[in-house]
Amino acid sequence: MNPVPQRIIRPIPGNGPVTDLSLIDVQCNGYTDGGVVGSTPAPIFATVSAGSQVHLNWTTWPDSHVGPIITYLAHAPSDITKWQPGNAAVWFKIDESGKTADGKWAATDLLTATNSIYTFTIPPKLKPGQYIIRHEIIALHGAFEYPGAQVYPSCIQIQVTGSGNALPTSGLVSFPGAYNATTPGIVFDVYDNPNQPYPIPGSAVWTGGN
């Protein structure tokens, strides 16, 4: 399109996954192997009220790429259209979906059932301000060894409104840093025992804003 429309999502340089969890690409996407290290801020942001739902539309996801869908937030201390989190521990998990008791995966089973739209809620008591939503699918079809898990992250810029004052001060993680080769759920053989429970990687879901 010309002119190119402004977007609230930070640029996704490549369509491929991130498998090296030490790279900055695991934060908001990137294509280091192709010369694009990490992502960059988007020029605009969306306004979202605390307690409201966010609906994200994925492209049709391959049946073989089973795995969890995980969502984090990071509170921007300054202008979100310029701020880069770097390696700072600023991320807190607000939502996760892995494998149900009857063996259905967030990706692809549950995502397909909702026409590729994933929905989560902004914590209702979250302090107003600017935030990055970091949303990802981790595809596990090759995760029987490391590197093998395929991380597909994306980052969306928002301004949260409301009257809450909740913000976590502990349990924050960094990207890269939150996941490594020994993190439960990063190495996981989805074929060896399809009935085994799946440990979702990362920190616990923050409930202080509920």
CYANA upper distance limits for C-alpha pairs under 8 A (distance plus 0.5 A):
  1 MET  CA      5 PRO  CA      7.92
  6 GLN  CA     42 ALA  CA      8.31
  6 GLN  CA     43 PRO  CA      7.10
  6 GLN  CA     44 ILE  CA      7.39
  7 ARG  CA     42 ALA  CA      6.89
  7 ARG  CA     43 PRO  CA      7.38
  7 ARG  CA     44 ILE  CA      6.83
  7 ARG  CA     45 PHE  CA      8.18
  8 ILE  CA     42 ALA  CA      6.17
  8 ILE  CA     43 PRO  CA      7.44
  8 ILE  CA     44 ILE  CA      5.74
  8 ILE  CA     45 PHE  CA      5.32
  8 ILE  CA     46 ALA  CA      7.01
  8 ILE  CA    156 ILE  CA      6.16
  8 ILE  CA    157 GLN  CA      5.92
  8 ILE  CA    158 ILE  CA      8.10
  9 ILE  CA     42 ALA  CA      6.55
  9 ILE  CA    154 SER  CA      7.81
  9 ILE  CA    155 CYS  CA      6.19
  9 ILE  CA    156 ILE  CA      4.77
  9 ILE  CA    157 GLN  CA      6.78
 10 ARG  CA     28 CYS  CA      7.66
 10 ARG  CA     39 SER  CA      6.97
 10 ARG  CA     40 THR  CA      6.52
 10 ARG  CA     41 PRO  CA      5.94
 10 ARG  CA     42 ALA  CA      5.34
 10 ARG  CA    154 SER  CA      7.61
 10 ARG  CA    155 CYS  CA      6.04
 10 ARG  CA    156 ILE  CA      6.65
 10 ARG  CA    157 GLN  CA      8.09
 11 PRO  CA     29 ASN  CA      8.26
 11 PRO  CA     39 SER  CA      6.30
 11 PRO  CA     40 THR  CA      6.88
 11 PRO  CA     41 PRO  CA      8.08
 11 PRO  CA     42 ALA  CA      7.54
 12 ILE  CA     28 CYS  CA      8.24
 12 ILE  CA     29 ASN  CA      6.21
 12 ILE  CA     30 GLY  CA      6.70
 12 ILE  CA     39 SER  CA      7.23
 12 ILE  CA    154 SER  CA      7.64
 13 PRO  CA     29 ASN  CA      7.70
 13 PRO  CA     30 GLY  CA      5.92
 13 PRO  CA     31 TYR  CA      6.38
 13 PRO  CA     36 VAL  CA      7.39
 13 PRO  CA     39 SER  CA      7.84
 14 GLY  CA     29 ASN  CA      8.48
 14 GLY  CA     30 GLY  CA      7.10
 14 GLY  CA     31 TYR  CA      6.24
 16 GLY  CA    152 TYR  CA      8.21
 17 PRO  CA    150 GLN  CA      5.71
 17 PRO  CA    151 VAL  CA      5.88
 17 PRO  CA    152 TYR  CA      5.77
 18 VAL  CA     25 ASP  CA      7.09
 18 VAL  CA     26 VAL  CA      6.50
 18 VAL  CA     29 ASN  CA      7.95
 18 VAL  CA     30 GLY  CA      8.47
 18 VAL  CA    150 GLN  CA      6.16
 18 VAL  CA    151 VAL  CA      5.46
 18 VAL  CA    152 TYR  CA      6.95
 19 THR  CA    147 PRO  CA      6.29
 19 THR  CA    148 GLY  CA      6.74
 19 THR  CA    149 ALA  CA      6.54
 19 THR  CA    150 GLN  CA      5.66
 19 THR  CA    151 VAL  CA      6.79
 20 ASP  CA     26 VAL  CA      8.36
 20 ASP  CA    147 PRO  CA      7.00
 21 LEU  CA     26 VAL  CA      6.61
 21 LEU  CA    176 PRO  CA      6.81
 21 LEU  CA    177 GLY  CA      8.21
 21 LEU  CA    179 TYR  CA      6.98
 21 LEU  CA    180 ASN  CA      6.50
 21 LEU  CA    181 ALA  CA      8.47
 22 SER  CA     26 VAL  CA      8.13
 22 SER  CA    176 PRO  CA      5.98
 22 SER  CA    177 GLY  CA      7.50
 22 SER  CA    180 ASN  CA      7.95
 23 LEU  CA     32 THR  CA      8.38
 23 LEU  CA     38 GLY  CA      8.47
 23 LEU  CA    176 PRO  CA      6.68
 24 ILE  CA     28 CYS  CA      8.30
 24 ILE  CA     29 ASN  CA      8.25
 24 ILE  CA     30 GLY  CA      8.03
 24 ILE  CA     37 VAL  CA      7.52
 24 ILE  CA     38 GLY  CA      5.85
 24 ILE  CA     86 GLY  CA      8.25
 24 ILE  CA     87 ASN  CA      8.48
 24 ILE  CA    175 PHE  CA      7.23
 24 ILE  CA    176 PRO  CA      6.21
 25 ASP  CA     29 ASN  CA      4.98
 25 ASP  CA     30 GLY  CA      4.85
 25 ASP  CA     31 TYR  CA      7.17
 25 ASP  CA     32 THR  CA      7.49
 25 ASP  CA     37 VAL  CA      7.04
 25 ASP  CA     38 GLY  CA      4.89
 25 ASP  CA     39 SER  CA      7.60
 26 VAL  CA     30 GLY  CA      8.00
 26 VAL  CA     38 GLY  CA      8.29
 26 VAL  CA    151 VAL  CA      7.42
 26 VAL  CA    152 TYR  CA      8.35
 26 VAL  CA    153 PRO  CA      7.02
 26 VAL  CA    175 PHE  CA      6.82
 26 VAL  CA    176 PRO  CA      6.63
 27 GLN  CA     38 GLY  CA      7.93
 27 GLN  CA    134 ARG  CA      8.00
 27 GLN  CA    153 PRO  CA      7.20
 27 GLN  CA    154 SER  CA      8.31
 27 GLN  CA    175 PHE  CA      5.42
 27 GLN  CA    176 PRO  CA      6.82
 28 CYS  CA     38 GLY  CA      7.21
 28 CYS  CA     39 SER  CA      6.38
 28 CYS  CA    134 ARG  CA      7.25
 28 CYS  CA    153 PRO  CA      6.02
 28 CYS  CA    154 SER  CA      5.45
 28 CYS  CA    155 CYS  CA      5.68
 29 ASN  CA     38 GLY  CA      6.21
 29 ASN  CA     39 SER  CA      6.32
 29 ASN  CA    152 TYR  CA      7.67
 29 ASN  CA    153 PRO  CA      5.95
 29 ASN  CA    154 SER  CA      6.45
 29 ASN  CA    155 CYS  CA      8.43
 30 GLY  CA     36 VAL  CA      6.45
 30 GLY  CA     37 VAL  CA      6.05
 30 GLY  CA     38 GLY  CA      4.48
 30 GLY  CA     39 SER  CA      5.83
 31 TYR  CA     35 GLY  CA      6.86
 31 TYR  CA     36 VAL  CA      5.31
 31 TYR  CA     37 VAL  CA      6.38
 31 TYR  CA     38 GLY  CA      7.15
 32 THR  CA     36 VAL  CA      5.34
 32 THR  CA     37 VAL  CA      4.96
 32 THR  CA     38 GLY  CA      7.36
 40 THR  CA     84 GLN  CA      7.96
 41 PRO  CA     80 ILE  CA      7.74
 41 PRO  CA     81 THR  CA      5.75
 41 PRO  CA     82 LYS  CA      6.33
 41 PRO  CA     83 TRP  CA      7.34
 41 PRO  CA     84 GLN  CA      7.62
 42 ALA  CA     81 THR  CA      6.17
 42 ALA  CA    157 GLN  CA      7.84
 43 PRO  CA     81 THR  CA      5.87
 44 ILE  CA     81 THR  CA      6.90
 44 ILE  CA    157 GLN  CA      7.83
 45 PHE  CA     80 ILE  CA      8.48
 45 PHE  CA     81 THR  CA      8.20
 45 PHE  CA    156 ILE  CA      8.20
 45 PHE  CA    157 GLN  CA      5.35
 45 PHE  CA    158 ILE  CA      5.42
 45 PHE  CA    159 GLN  CA      7.09
 46 ALA  CA    157 GLN  CA      7.04
 46 ALA  CA    158 ILE  CA      5.18
 46 ALA  CA    159 GLN  CA      6.51
 47 THR  CA    158 ILE  CA      6.13
 47 THR  CA    159 GLN  CA      5.12
 47 THR  CA    160 VAL  CA      6.48
 47 THR  CA    161 THR  CA      7.72
 48 VAL  CA     52 SER  CA      7.51
 48 VAL  CA    158 ILE  CA      7.09
 48 VAL  CA    159 GLN  CA      6.52
 48 VAL  CA    160 VAL  CA      5.47
 48 VAL  CA    161 THR  CA      6.77
 49 SER  CA    122 ILE  CA      8.18
 49 SER  CA    160 VAL  CA      5.87
 49 SER  CA    161 THR  CA      5.17
 49 SER  CA    162 GLY  CA      6.41
 50 ALA  CA    122 ILE  CA      5.88
 50 ALA  CA    123 PRO  CA      6.36
 50 ALA  CA    124 PRO  CA      5.06
 50 ALA  CA    125 LYS  CA      7.07
 50 ALA  CA    126 LEU  CA      6.64
 50 ALA  CA    128 PRO  CA      8.21
 50 ALA  CA    160 VAL  CA      6.53
 50 ALA  CA    161 THR  CA      6.44
 50 ALA  CA    162 GLY  CA      6.11
 50 ALA  CA    164 GLY  CA      8.37
 51 GLY  CA    121 THR  CA      6.61
 51 GLY  CA    122 ILE  CA      5.56
 51 GLY  CA    123 PRO  CA      5.76
 51 GLY  CA    124 PRO  CA      4.13
 51 GLY  CA    125 LYS  CA      7.78
 52 SER  CA    121 THR  CA      6.18
 52 SER  CA    122 ILE  CA      6.23
 52 SER  CA    123 PRO  CA      8.46
 52 SER  CA    124 PRO  CA      7.88
 53 GLN  CA    119 THR  CA      7.07
 53 GLN  CA    120 PHE  CA      6.12
 53 GLN  CA    121 THR  CA      4.83
 53 GLN  CA    122 ILE  CA      6.77
 54 VAL  CA    119 THR  CA      6.09
 54 VAL  CA    120 PHE  CA      6.03
 54 VAL  CA    121 THR  CA      6.56
 54 VAL  CA    122 ILE  CA      7.78
 55 HIS  CA    117 ILE  CA      6.73
 55 HIS  CA    118 TYR  CA      6.14
 55 HIS  CA    119 THR  CA      4.99
 55 HIS  CA    120 PHE  CA      7.32
 56 LEU  CA    117 ILE  CA      5.93
 56 LEU  CA    118 TYR  CA      5.68
 56 LEU  CA    119 THR  CA      6.88
 57 ASN  CA    116 SER  CA      6.26
 57 ASN  CA    117 ILE  CA      4.89
 57 ASN  CA    118 TYR  CA      6.93
 58 TRP  CA    116 SER  CA      5.76
 58 TRP  CA    117 ILE  CA      6.67
 58 TRP  CA    118 TYR  CA      8.10
 59 THR  CA    116 SER  CA      7.10
 60 THR  CA    112 THR  CA      8.19
 60 THR  CA    116 SER  CA      6.74
 61 TRP  CA     65 HIS  CA      7.77
 61 TRP  CA    107 ALA  CA      7.89
 61 TRP  CA    108 THR  CA      6.84
 61 TRP  CA    112 THR  CA      8.09
 61 TRP  CA    116 SER  CA      7.96
 62 PRO  CA    108 THR  CA      7.52
 63 ASP  CA    107 ALA  CA      8.46
 63 ASP  CA    108 THR  CA      6.17
 63 ASP  CA    109 ASP  CA      8.30
 64 SER  CA    108 THR  CA      8.25
 64 SER  CA    141 HIS  CA      6.91
 65 HIS  CA    107 ALA  CA      7.47
 65 HIS  CA    108 THR  CA      7.28
 65 HIS  CA    139 ALA  CA      5.35
 65 HIS  CA    140 LEU  CA      6.78
 65 HIS  CA    141 HIS  CA      6.11
 66 VAL  CA    105 TRP  CA      6.64
 66 VAL  CA    106 ALA  CA      7.96
 66 VAL  CA    107 ALA  CA      5.48
 66 VAL  CA    108 THR  CA      5.92
 66 VAL  CA    138 ILE  CA      8.32
 66 VAL  CA    139 ALA  CA      5.82
 66 VAL  CA    140 LEU  CA      6.23
 66 VAL  CA    141 HIS  CA      6.89
 67 GLY  CA     98 GLY  CA      6.95
 67 GLY  CA     99 LYS  CA      8.09
 67 GLY  CA    105 TRP  CA      6.51
 67 GLY  CA    106 ALA  CA      6.79
 67 GLY  CA    107 ALA  CA      5.73
 67 GLY  CA    108 THR  CA      7.78
 67 GLY  CA    137 ILE  CA      7.19
 67 GLY  CA    138 ILE  CA      5.87
 67 GLY  CA    139 ALA  CA      5.31
 67 GLY  CA    140 LEU  CA      5.92
 68 PRO  CA     96 GLU  CA      7.71
 68 PRO  CA     97 SER  CA      6.08
 68 PRO  CA     98 GLY  CA      4.68
 68 PRO  CA     99 LYS  CA      7.60
 68 PRO  CA    105 TRP  CA      7.33
 68 PRO  CA    106 ALA  CA      5.88
 68 PRO  CA    107 ALA  CA      6.64
 68 PRO  CA    137 ILE  CA      6.31
 68 PRO  CA    138 ILE  CA      6.18
 68 PRO  CA    139 ALA  CA      7.87
 68 PRO  CA    200 ILE  CA      7.30
 69 ILE  CA     96 GLU  CA      6.33
 69 ILE  CA     97 SER  CA      5.85
 69 ILE  CA     98 GLY  CA      7.00
 69 ILE  CA    106 ALA  CA      6.55
 69 ILE  CA    107 ALA  CA      7.28
 69 ILE  CA    135 HIS  CA      7.95
 69 ILE  CA    136 GLU  CA      6.17
 69 ILE  CA    137 ILE  CA      5.07
 69 ILE  CA    138 ILE  CA      7.20
 70 ILE  CA     93 LYS  CA      8.07
 70 ILE  CA     95 ASP  CA      6.43
 70 ILE  CA     96 GLU  CA      4.92
 70 ILE  CA     97 SER  CA      6.97
 70 ILE  CA    135 HIS  CA      6.38
 70 ILE  CA    136 GLU  CA      5.91
 70 ILE  CA    137 ILE  CA      7.04
 71 THR  CA     93 LYS  CA      6.38
 71 THR  CA     94 ILE  CA      6.43
 71 THR  CA     95 ASP  CA      5.62
 71 THR  CA     96 GLU  CA      6.73
 71 THR  CA    133 ILE  CA      7.44
 71 THR  CA    134 ARG  CA      6.15
 71 THR  CA    135 HIS  CA      4.93
 71 THR  CA    136 GLU  CA      6.97
 72 TYR  CA     91 TRP  CA      6.55
 72 TYR  CA     92 PHE  CA      5.75
 72 TYR  CA     93 LYS  CA      4.61
 72 TYR  CA     94 ILE  CA      6.03
 72 TYR  CA     95 ASP  CA      7.54
 72 TYR  CA    133 ILE  CA      6.34
 72 TYR  CA    134 ARG  CA      5.47
 72 TYR  CA    135 HIS  CA      6.90
 73 LEU  CA     91 TRP  CA      6.00
 73 LEU  CA     92 PHE  CA      5.96
 73 LEU  CA     93 LYS  CA      6.89
 73 LEU  CA     94 ILE  CA      7.44
 73 LEU  CA    131 TYR  CA      6.79
 73 LEU  CA    132 ILE  CA      6.05
 73 LEU  CA    133 ILE  CA      5.24
 73 LEU  CA    134 ARG  CA      6.52
 74 ALA  CA     90 VAL  CA      5.93
 74 ALA  CA     91 TRP  CA      5.14
 74 ALA  CA     92 PHE  CA      7.04
 74 ALA  CA    131 TYR  CA      5.85
 74 ALA  CA    132 ILE  CA      5.70
 74 ALA  CA    133 ILE  CA      7.31
 74 ALA  CA    134 ARG  CA      8.39
 75 HIS  CA     90 VAL  CA      7.55
 75 HIS  CA     91 TRP  CA      8.29
 75 HIS  CA    129 GLY  CA      7.71
 75 HIS  CA    130 GLN  CA      6.59
 75 HIS  CA    131 TYR  CA      5.03
 75 HIS  CA    132 ILE  CA      7.21
 76 ALA  CA     80 ILE  CA      6.41
 76 ALA  CA     83 TRP  CA      7.37
 76 ALA  CA    129 GLY  CA      8.02
 76 ALA  CA    130 GLN  CA      5.95
 76 ALA  CA    131 TYR  CA      5.86
 76 ALA  CA    132 ILE  CA      7.66
 77 PRO  CA     83 TRP  CA      8.44
 77 PRO  CA    130 GLN  CA      8.40
 78 SER  CA     82 LYS  CA      8.33
 78 SER  CA     83 TRP  CA      6.93
 79 ASP  CA     83 TRP  CA      6.49
 79 ASP  CA    130 GLN  CA      8.28
 80 ILE  CA     84 GLN  CA      8.49
 80 ILE  CA    130 GLN  CA      6.88
 80 ILE  CA    131 TYR  CA      7.75
 80 ILE  CA    132 ILE  CA      8.25
 80 ILE  CA    157 GLN  CA      7.50
 81 THR  CA    157 GLN  CA      8.45
 85 PRO  CA     90 VAL  CA      7.74
 86 GLY  CA    175 PHE  CA      8.33
 87 ASN  CA    174 SER  CA      6.27
 87 ASN  CA    175 PHE  CA      6.70
 87 ASN  CA    176 PRO  CA      7.01
 87 ASN  CA    177 GLY  CA      8.25
 88 ALA  CA    173 VAL  CA      8.26
 88 ALA  CA    174 SER  CA      6.02
 88 ALA  CA    175 PHE  CA      8.28
 89 ALA  CA    172 LEU  CA      5.87
 89 ALA  CA    173 VAL  CA      4.88
 89 ALA  CA    174 SER  CA      4.54
 89 ALA  CA    175 PHE  CA      8.09
 90 VAL  CA    172 LEU  CA      5.91
 90 VAL  CA    173 VAL  CA      6.41
 90 VAL  CA    174 SER  CA      6.65
 91 TRP  CA    172 LEU  CA      5.73
 91 TRP  CA    173 VAL  CA      5.61
 91 TRP  CA    174 SER  CA      6.60
 91 TRP  CA    175 PHE  CA      8.43
 92 PHE  CA    168 PRO  CA      8.04
 92 PHE  CA    171 GLY  CA      7.57
 92 PHE  CA    172 LEU  CA      5.77
 92 PHE  CA    173 VAL  CA      7.05
 92 PHE  CA    203 SER  CA      7.87
 92 PHE  CA    205 VAL  CA      7.91
 92 PHE  CA    206 TRP  CA      7.09
 93 LYS  CA    202 GLY  CA      8.42
 93 LYS  CA    203 SER  CA      7.03
 93 LYS  CA    204 ALA  CA      7.15
 93 LYS  CA    205 VAL  CA      5.33
 93 LYS  CA    206 TRP  CA      6.28
 94 ILE  CA    122 ILE  CA      8.22
 94 ILE  CA    123 PRO  CA      7.98
 94 ILE  CA    205 VAL  CA      5.65
 94 ILE  CA    206 TRP  CA      6.01
 94 ILE  CA    207 THR  CA      7.93
 95 ASP  CA    120 PHE  CA      7.20
 95 ASP  CA    121 THR  CA      8.49
 95 ASP  CA    205 VAL  CA      6.60
 96 GLU  CA    200 ILE  CA      8.23
 96 GLU  CA    205 VAL  CA      7.82
 97 SER  CA    106 ALA  CA      6.08
 97 SER  CA    200 ILE  CA      8.43
 98 GLY  CA    105 TRP  CA      6.33
 98 GLY  CA    106 ALA  CA      5.75
 98 GLY  CA    107 ALA  CA      8.47
 98 GLY  CA    198 TYR  CA      7.42
 98 GLY  CA    199 PRO  CA      8.39
 98 GLY  CA    200 ILE  CA      6.73
 99 LYS  CA    103 GLY  CA      6.43
 99 LYS  CA    104 LYS  CA      5.98
 99 LYS  CA    105 TRP  CA      4.95
 99 LYS  CA    106 ALA  CA      6.70
 99 LYS  CA    197 PRO  CA      7.60
 99 LYS  CA    198 TYR  CA      6.72
100 THR  CA    104 LYS  CA      5.66
100 THR  CA    105 TRP  CA      6.97
101 ALA  CA    197 PRO  CA      8.14
103 GLY  CA    194 PRO  CA      7.93
103 GLY  CA    195 ASN  CA      7.20
104 LYS  CA    109 ASP  CA      6.21
104 LYS  CA    110 LEU  CA      7.39
105 TRP  CA    109 ASP  CA      5.81
105 TRP  CA    110 LEU  CA      6.77
106 ALA  CA    110 LEU  CA      5.35
106 ALA  CA    111 LEU  CA      6.47
107 ALA  CA    111 LEU  CA      6.03
107 ALA  CA    112 THR  CA      8.12
107 ALA  CA    137 ILE  CA      7.76
107 ALA  CA    139 ALA  CA      8.35
108 THR  CA    112 THR  CA      6.38
109 ASP  CA    113 ALA  CA      6.84
110 LEU  CA    114 THR  CA      7.12
111 LEU  CA    115 ASN  CA      7.04
111 LEU  CA    116 SER  CA      5.36
111 LEU  CA    117 ILE  CA      6.92
111 LEU  CA    118 TYR  CA      6.97
112 THR  CA    116 SER  CA      5.67
114 THR  CA    118 TYR  CA      7.78
122 ILE  CA    126 LEU  CA      8.02
123 PRO  CA    207 THR  CA      8.48
123 PRO  CA    209 GLY  CA      5.50
123 PRO  CA    210 ASN  CA      5.94
124 PRO  CA    164 GLY  CA      7.68
124 PRO  CA    209 GLY  CA      6.57
124 PRO  CA    210 ASN  CA      6.19
125 LYS  CA    162 GLY  CA      8.26
125 LYS  CA    163 SER  CA      7.75
125 LYS  CA    164 GLY  CA      4.69
125 LYS  CA    165 ASN  CA      6.76
125 LYS  CA    166 ALA  CA      6.12
125 LYS  CA    208 GLY  CA      8.47
125 LYS  CA    209 GLY  CA      5.06
125 LYS  CA    210 ASN  CA      6.45
126 LEU  CA    160 VAL  CA      8.46
126 LEU  CA    162 GLY  CA      8.25
126 LEU  CA    164 GLY  CA      5.73
126 LEU  CA    165 ASN  CA      6.40
126 LEU  CA    166 ALA  CA      5.28
126 LEU  CA    167 LEU  CA      6.68
126 LEU  CA    209 GLY  CA      5.68
127 LYS  CA    160 VAL  CA      8.14
127 LYS  CA    161 THR  CA      8.36
127 LYS  CA    162 GLY  CA      7.77
127 LYS  CA    163 SER  CA      7.54
127 LYS  CA    164 GLY  CA      5.33
127 LYS  CA    165 ASN  CA      4.66
127 LYS  CA    166 ALA  CA      5.60
127 LYS  CA    167 LEU  CA      6.57
128 PRO  CA    159 GLN  CA      7.93
128 PRO  CA    160 VAL  CA      5.46
128 PRO  CA    161 THR  CA      5.34
128 PRO  CA    162 GLY  CA      6.27
128 PRO  CA    163 SER  CA      7.45
128 PRO  CA    164 GLY  CA      7.28
128 PRO  CA    165 ASN  CA      7.80
129 GLY  CA    159 GLN  CA      6.10
129 GLY  CA    160 VAL  CA      5.75
129 GLY  CA    161 THR  CA      7.33
130 GLN  CA    157 GLN  CA      7.93
130 GLN  CA    158 ILE  CA      6.22
130 GLN  CA    159 GLN  CA      4.85
130 GLN  CA    160 VAL  CA      6.57
131 TYR  CA    157 GLN  CA      6.56
131 TYR  CA    158 ILE  CA      5.89
131 TYR  CA    159 GLN  CA      6.78
131 TYR  CA    160 VAL  CA      7.75
132 ILE  CA    155 CYS  CA      6.70
132 ILE  CA    156 ILE  CA      6.04
132 ILE  CA    157 GLN  CA      5.24
132 ILE  CA    158 ILE  CA      6.78
133 ILE  CA    155 CYS  CA      5.85
133 ILE  CA    156 ILE  CA      5.48
133 ILE  CA    157 GLN  CA      6.84
133 ILE  CA    158 ILE  CA      7.89
134 ARG  CA    153 PRO  CA      7.25
134 ARG  CA    154 SER  CA      6.27
134 ARG  CA    155 CYS  CA      5.03
134 ARG  CA    156 ILE  CA      7.17
135 HIS  CA    153 PRO  CA      6.21
135 HIS  CA    154 SER  CA      5.94
135 HIS  CA    155 CYS  CA      6.80
136 GLU  CA    151 VAL  CA      7.33
136 GLU  CA    152 TYR  CA      5.83
136 GLU  CA    153 PRO  CA      4.73
136 GLU  CA    154 SER  CA      6.76
137 ILE  CA    151 VAL  CA      6.59
137 ILE  CA    152 TYR  CA      5.78
137 ILE  CA    153 PRO  CA      7.19
138 ILE  CA    149 ALA  CA      7.02
138 ILE  CA    150 GLN  CA      5.96
138 ILE  CA    151 VAL  CA      5.00
138 ILE  CA    152 TYR  CA      6.69
139 ALA  CA    143 ALA  CA      8.34
139 ALA  CA    149 ALA  CA      6.38
139 ALA  CA    150 GLN  CA      5.44
139 ALA  CA    151 VAL  CA      6.92
139 ALA  CA    152 TYR  CA      8.33
140 LEU  CA    144 PHE  CA      8.37
140 LEU  CA    148 GLY  CA      7.92
140 LEU  CA    149 ALA  CA      5.60
140 LEU  CA    150 GLN  CA      7.10
140 LEU  CA    186 ILE  CA      8.42
140 LEU  CA    188 PHE  CA      7.48
140 LEU  CA    189 ASP  CA      8.06
140 LEU  CA    190 VAL  CA      7.37
141 HIS  CA    149 ALA  CA      7.84
141 HIS  CA    189 ASP  CA      8.18
141 HIS  CA    190 VAL  CA      7.15
142 GLY  CA    148 GLY  CA      5.36
142 GLY  CA    149 ALA  CA      6.39
142 GLY  CA    150 GLN  CA      8.22
142 GLY  CA    189 ASP  CA      8.26
143 ALA  CA    147 PRO  CA      7.73
143 ALA  CA    148 GLY  CA      4.79
143 ALA  CA    149 ALA  CA      4.87
143 ALA  CA    150 GLN  CA      8.23
143 ALA  CA    186 ILE  CA      7.18
143 ALA  CA    187 VAL  CA      5.56
143 ALA  CA    188 PHE  CA      5.84
143 ALA  CA    189 ASP  CA      6.54
143 ALA  CA    190 VAL  CA      8.31
144 PHE  CA    148 GLY  CA      7.27
144 PHE  CA    187 VAL  CA      6.00
144 PHE  CA    188 PHE  CA      5.64
144 PHE  CA    189 ASP  CA      4.90
144 PHE  CA    190 VAL  CA      8.08
145 GLU  CA    149 ALA  CA      8.45
145 GLU  CA    187 VAL  CA      6.02
145 GLU  CA    188 PHE  CA      7.94
146 TYR  CA    181 ALA  CA      6.43
146 TYR  CA    186 ILE  CA      8.23
146 TYR  CA    187 VAL  CA      6.72
147 PRO  CA    181 ALA  CA      7.87
148 GLY  CA    187 VAL  CA      7.95
149 ALA  CA    186 ILE  CA      6.55
149 ALA  CA    187 VAL  CA      7.40
166 ALA  CA    208 GLY  CA      7.08
166 ALA  CA    209 GLY  CA      5.87
167 LEU  CA    208 GLY  CA      7.96
167 LEU  CA    209 GLY  CA      7.59
168 PRO  CA    172 LEU  CA      8.06
168 PRO  CA    206 TRP  CA      8.07
168 PRO  CA    208 GLY  CA      7.61
171 GLY  CA    203 SER  CA      7.43
172 LEU  CA    203 SER  CA      8.28
173 VAL  CA    177 GLY  CA      7.55
173 VAL  CA    178 ALA  CA      6.09
173 VAL  CA    203 SER  CA      7.82
174 SER  CA    178 ALA  CA      6.02
175 PHE  CA    179 TYR  CA      8.33
178 ALA  CA    202 GLY  CA      6.43
178 ALA  CA    203 SER  CA      8.23
179 TYR  CA    183 THR  CA      6.22
179 TYR  CA    186 ILE  CA      7.97
179 TYR  CA    201 PRO  CA      7.56
179 TYR  CA    202 GLY  CA      7.05
180 ASN  CA    186 ILE  CA      7.83
181 ALA  CA    186 ILE  CA      6.97
181 ALA  CA    187 VAL  CA      7.40
182 THR  CA    186 ILE  CA      7.65
182 THR  CA    187 VAL  CA      7.86
183 THR  CA    187 VAL  CA      8.11
183 THR  CA    201 PRO  CA      6.95
183 THR  CA    202 GLY  CA      8.24
184 PRO  CA    199 PRO  CA      6.48
184 PRO  CA    200 ILE  CA      7.66
184 PRO  CA    201 PRO  CA      6.32
185 GLY  CA    198 TYR  CA      7.03
185 GLY  CA    199 PRO  CA      5.58
185 GLY  CA    200 ILE  CA      6.03
185 GLY  CA    201 PRO  CA      5.72
186 ILE  CA    201 PRO  CA      7.19
188 PHE  CA    198 TYR  CA      8.47
189 ASP  CA    193 ASN  CA      7.86
190 VAL  CA    194 PRO  CA      6.35
